[in-house]
Each structure stands twice: as C-alpha cells, then as structure tokens.
Amino acid sequence: MKKKIMFLESRYDSFYGAQKSMLKLIQSLDKNNFDYKVVTTEHGKLKSGLEENNIQVDIVKLGKRANVFGGKALEYSIIGKMFVAFQILFYNLKMIRYIEKNNVDIVYVNDLRALLYSVLATKILKKKNVWYIRSDVPNSKLTEVGLKFSDNIITIAQGVLRYLPQEKIEKYNHKITNIYTGFDFDQYKIFDKNESKIRLGILENKFVIGYLGSINERKGLDILVDSFIELNNNPSNIELLVVGDVSPGHESYWDMQLGKIEKANVSFKNIPFCKEVSRAYSAMDIFVLPSRSEGLPRVVIEAMGHQLPVIATEVGGASEIIESGNLGLLIKKDSIDELISGLTTLINSSDMRKRIGINAKSNVTEKFSKKDFQEKINNFFNLI
C-alpha cells in the first residue's frame, strides 16, 4: 500500500530555491510506493509554479494576520500577536480535518513556520512529521521547539546547524539525516555570452556581475549593491545584473537599494525572474551570492553548472559546494571589503575565471547528481 505524504509550504508567493528543491523532491518520489498532496495557505507564485509542472496544489487558507512575512507580525501589539497565535492554532484544526480526509501518513514541512502550522495536528493524529531544514537555524527557543517536536529531520547541508551547540546536535542526532539536493545538469545550456547579453538588453562589451534569486535582506543584496558602487568609483565597464522578484514584505528594502543605485549613477539592470535561467547565467561573467543565511544554495550550484566563477558568503552549506579556491571564492558574511577584493581578483584574471568555471562544473555535476538524490530520498521515506 502506498504511503501518502502531505507537503506543506508556508511561502505561498515564492517559487525560488526552497520551493524548487521541494519540487525536485516530489518529482523524485517512486510513484509505486508514494502518493502525495501539496498544500499552501493562499494563491500565489508557488501554486502557479508547481501547477506548471503538473503538480496540483490545494489551498487551505490561513488567517490574514498570521499569513505575513518580512517581520510584519513582530510589529503587532500584544493583542495582535495573540490573534496570530489563535489563527495558527485554528490552522492546526484545519490540518486535522485535511489529514483525515486525505488519509495522509506523513506530513512534510518546508520550513519552521509550516511546522508550527501543523505540529499540533500531527501529534493529535499520531502522524509522522518531517522538517526539512533548508537554511541556517539560530540557537533559539523556536528552533528547540522544531528539534523537539519533529519526528524526522532532513538537513539540506550540514552547515545549516553551524549555530547550534554541539551537545544539542548530539541530543537530536538520531532523527537528523543529511541529504544533498540533486540536479539535472543535462537541462542546462551555455549560450553565447554576447548574444545572451544583447537579449537581456545589456551592451555586449559590458562585464556582467550577476545575481539570481529572491530579493530580500537575508540574501544580502545591499552588500552586493554597496560593493558594486564602490567598484565603480574607478572608471570601469562593469554592469550589475539582478534577476529576481522582491519577496513579500521587503519592498521598502529594495526601494532603498534602488535609491542608492540611482544616486551613484552606475550601470545596473534588474529583470524579473525568468524560467530560462540558462540565458541569464550565460550573460554573466561572475556570479555573486552575498547571503546572510542559506541552506544548500541551489543558485550557486546552478551557476557552477553553467561554468561560472562564483563568489559566495560562507553561510549554510556554501563551503560544502565550494570546498576550495579552485572551485570558487568564499567570503565572510557582510564583508564589503572581501567581496570587492574577490570581484577585483576575478575581473582582472580571465584565466582564473576560466579555470574556476571548468573545475566548478566538473565538481558539482559529480557531487550533486540527480540519481544519488533520488535513491537517498526514497530510502528515507521508505524507512519512516
């Protein structure tokens, strides 16, 4: 008899790294052994993105006060926060009905928020839950709740636990399994660089520093913008390309960055996230991920799969991808000086960029194979 897994995703209006990794997980399930349901809290980019991949999404609505992001709930009064707690409690009651109606065996949550939306329901119904930790978790009381009340935990990279005391990791180690996401590298194409630049509206003689992903403070776009502006203090022919959309609740943050760019009068282009990521990567000369927190950043692996030299902050599992200087450059979080130094080094050495790009592609295609991921994820759910 097939096991039925319910995938619960809280970020209904996002379809980036975490959501795309969940998509790959669903697509990797052995259909002879598993069935599934996907649930989120509202209509948005998640539903659209998954349904374009022939995966149906059910909407179980969460109260509007609780269904906010970007720290908005923290700005509420005490009464407002109590109302949020009530809405999350009520959502758990909805989950009880949904789980029973759909004969769900396992509840998978893509983040800690989704765990809170369903943990009471799973305990009452005595269903197994799985918390997939996809980014750095702080040593907080909320993290402790997640570690304690999860039946099983998958880490997308070992580095996501770096801020937890060793004794805490050892305490919960029996329920933690590390599984690297797999990638279908055959789908990536490397197009002609000049042609790709022209298609995106960039002059072909421009040297392009690129970023692809969601736009929010956690991703550290302010560090990239400040570093790029500093680089442009000297005459240069570089352009900053940001491919992505603003995360809900972070509009004012991005407006601030755009204001700095406009004031500095530097060469800059922002285009919405596009499905043809290969065209975007092909237009870049260097890829930068300046995040303050990450899991196993899929855009770093994608960029390396497109033979790009990458500069990334040493957070989450970045050091498990870029294991040496031959594969890319790692810098400290929030370090403008280190980012400028890394960019300057790569800009001034075409041989270094080419060598790193070749090494990077070879390494990631071997380490993050789709086949290995499929085997490990199916074995994991079979044993629950």
N, C-alpha and C positions, 0 to 999 in steps of 0.2 A: 504493500500500500504506500502511495506517495506521501511524503511529508509536505505540509503546506507552510510556506514562510510568508509572513507579512513584513514588507519593507516600509518602515515609517520614516519619512523625511520631513523635517520641520521647515526647511527653507524652500517654501513653495515657489518663490520668484527667482530662483537661482538655478542655473544649469552649467556649472563650471566643474572644477576638479573633483570635489567630493561627490557631486551628483553623477558625473560621468563615470567615476570609479564604481559607483553603485550600479550604474547601467551595465558596465562590463561584468560585474559580479553576477547580475541577473542573467545576462546572456551566456555566462559560463556554466550555469547550473545544468546538470544532467536531467533532461526533461522526463526520463524514465523513472527517476527517483524523487523529483521535486516538482511541486506546483507553487505558485506564488500570487500574492496580491501586493500592489503598491498603493500606499495611502499618503496623502499630504493634507494640509489644512485649508487650502484656498486655490483657486485657479491662478495660474501664472506660468512662468518660463519652464518650471520643472515638468508640469503636465504636458505642455506643448513639446518640449524636447524629448520626453520619453515616448509620447504617442507618435512622434515622427519615426521612432524606432520600433513601432508596432507593440508598444507596451502600454496597456491600459492603466490609468491612474484613477483611483477613487478619491473623492473629496469628502473628508469628514471635518466639518468646519470647527475651528477654534474661535473663541470669543475675540473680538477685535482688540480689546485692551491687551490681551496676552500675546496676540499674533503680530508683534512689532519687533524691530531689530535696531541695531546701532545704539544700544544702551538706552532707548527711549523709556523702557519700563522702569529704569532706575531713577528717572526724573519724576515719577509719580509720587503723590502724597502717600502716607501710610495707608489710608483707606483705599487709594488706587492700587497699591501693591497687594493689599488683602483681596481686592477684587480679581487681580491677576491670578493669585493663588486659588481662588474659588473657581475661576474658569479652567485652570489646569486640572483641578480635581474633577470638575464636571466632564472634562475631555476624557479622563480615565474611565468614567462611567460609560461614555460613548464607545470607548475602546472595548469594554467588556461586551457590549452588545455586538459590536462588529466582529470580534474574535469568535464569539459563539456562533454567530450567524454563518460565518465563512469557514468554520472548522479549522482555524489556524492552530498550528502546532508550535511554531517558533516565531517570536517577534524580534525582528532585526531593526536596530535604530542606527541612524547615520551620524548622530551627534548626541550630546548630553541633554539638550533640550528635548529631543524626541524621547529620550529615556524617561524624563520627567512626565511626559505626556502619556506614558503607557505603563510605567513600572508598577503602579498600584493594581492595574488591570491584570498584569501577568502574575502577580503574587496571589491575587484572589482566585484566579482561574488555574493556578499552578502550571502555567505555561513557561517554557524556557525562553529567556531573552538573551540577545546578543548585542553588545555595544561595540561598534566598530570605531575605535579611536583614530581619527584621521588628522589630527593636528596636536601640537604641544598642549599638554594639560597642566594647569598650575597645581601646586600643592595646596589645595583649598578644601573647605568643608564640602563643597558641592562635588568636587572630584572624588572625595571619600565616599559620598553617597553613591556615586556611579560605580566605584570599585566594589563596594559592599553589596549592592543590590543587583548587580549584573550577574547572571549565571555563567556567561561566557564572554570573553573579551578578545577581539582581534585588534592588533596594532598594525597599522599600515607601514610603520617603520619603528625600529627600536628606539630611535631618538625622540619619539613623542613623549616618552616617560622620563626624559632627562631631568625635569624639575622635581621629581618625586624622590624622597629619601629612599635609600637602598633597602632599608628594613620594610618599608611599605610595599615596594615592588616584590620583595621576597614573600611577604604575607599573602599577596594575591597572585603570585606567580603560577599557581596551579590552574588558574582559569584564564591565563593570558597566552595567546598564540600569535606570533608574528607572521604575516603573510604579505609579501610584496605584490602590488598590483601588476598584472601582466598587460602587455601592449601588443597590438597587431601592427608591427612595424612595416609590413608589406603595403599598408594603405597609405603610407606617407610618400609624397613625391617632392623631389627637389627641382624646382623650376629655375629657369634662367633668372639671375638676380636682377639685372637691369630691367628686363621685361616685367618682373613682379613689382618693382618699384614704380614703374610707369603706370601699371594697372591700379595701384593704390594712390595715385596722384602725387608721387614723390619723384623729384628730379633724379635721373639715373646717376648723376655724378655725386649724389649725396651719400655720405657714410651713415648708415642707419643703426642706431642703438634702439633695440626693441623690447617691449614688454607685452605679454598677452595674458589676460585673466580678468578677474573681477576687480573693480576699483573701490577700495576702502582703506581705512587706516592700517588694518592688520597687514595688508600687502605692502606697506611701506612706500607707496608712490611718492610721498613727499620727499623721501630720501633720494629717490631717483631724480625727481624734478630739481631739487636743490643742487645735486651733483652735476646735472646736465647744464644748469645755468652757470655754475662755476667753471665748467669746462669751456663754455662759450665766452668767457672773459677774454680769451685769446682768439685771434682770428681763426675760424675753423669752418669746415664744410660738413658738419655733422647734423643729423636730424634725429629727433626723438619721436618714435612711433609707439603709441599706446593703443593696443587693440583690446577692447573690452567695454563693458557697461558698468555704470555706477550701481553698487549694491544698495538696496533699500535702506534708508536711514543715514546714508553717507553723502548725500547730495551737497551739503554745505562744505564738507571736507574737500570734495573735488572742485567745487567752485573756488575755494581758496587756492588750490594748486594752479588752476587755470588763470587766476588773477596774477600769480607770481610769474607765470609763463608770459602772459601778455605784457606785463610791466618790463620784463627782461628783453622782450622782443627777440626771442630765439626761434629757431626753425623747429616746428612741432606739428604733429598730426595725430589726431585721435579718431579712430574709426570704430563703429560698433563691432561687437563680437561677430565673427563670420564662421560659417561651417567649414569653409575651405581654409583650414588653418595652415595647410602646406603652402598656400600662396603667401600668407602673412609671414611665416617663418622664412620663406625663400627671399623675401625683400629685406631681411635683416642681415647685418654684418656681425653684430654681437647681441646676445640675449641676456637680459638682466632680470633677476627676481630678488627684489630687496625686502622680502617679507620679514615681519616681526615674529610670525608664528606660522608653522607649516606642519604637514604630515609627511607624506612622500610626494613632493610637488610634481604632479604629472606634467606641468608645462616645462619643467627642467628636462625631464626625460624626453618629451616630445621635441624640444629644441635640439637636444643632443642627437636624437634620432634623425633630425634634419641636418646633421653635421655642422651645427653652430657651436662656436665657443660660448660658454656660459659663465656668468658671474652671479653667484647666489649667496645669500646670507646663511651662516652656519646655524640653522634652526631646524627643528624636526629631523627628518631623515635626509636632509641635503647632503650631509657628509657620507651617507651610505650610497649615494649616487655618484658624487664627485669625491672619489676616495683618494685622489692625488692631484697634484698640479698638472699632470699630463692629461687630465680629463676635464679641467675647468678651474675656476678660481673661487675659493670660499672666502668670505669677508665677515667681519663681526657685525652683528645686528646694530642698526642705527649709525653706522660709521660712514659718514660722507667722505672722510679722508681716504679710507681704504677703497671705497667704490671709485673715487676719482683716480686713485693710483692704479687700480686694476683696469679701468677703462683706458687710461693713458698708455699702459703697457700693451694692451691688445690693439689699440688703434695704431700704435707705432710699429707693430710687427705683424705683417701679413703672413710670414712663415709660421709664427707661433699660432695664429688664428687657424691656419690650415691644419697644422699638426694636431692641435687640440680637437678640432672638429672631427678629424678622421678617427682619432683614438676614442673620442666620446661615443660616436655612433657604434663602433665595434663593441664597446663595453656594455652599453645599455641594451643592445639587441640580444646579447648573451645572458645578461643578468635578469632582465625583466621580461622573460618570454611569456607569451600567452599560454602555451601548453603547460608550463610549470604552475602557473596561477590556477588554471582550471583543475588540475589534479589536486592541488592543496585545498582549494575552497570546497570542492565536492567531498573530499575526505573529512574536512572539518564538520560540515553539516550532517554527513552520514553518522558521525560519532555522537551527535547531540541526542 
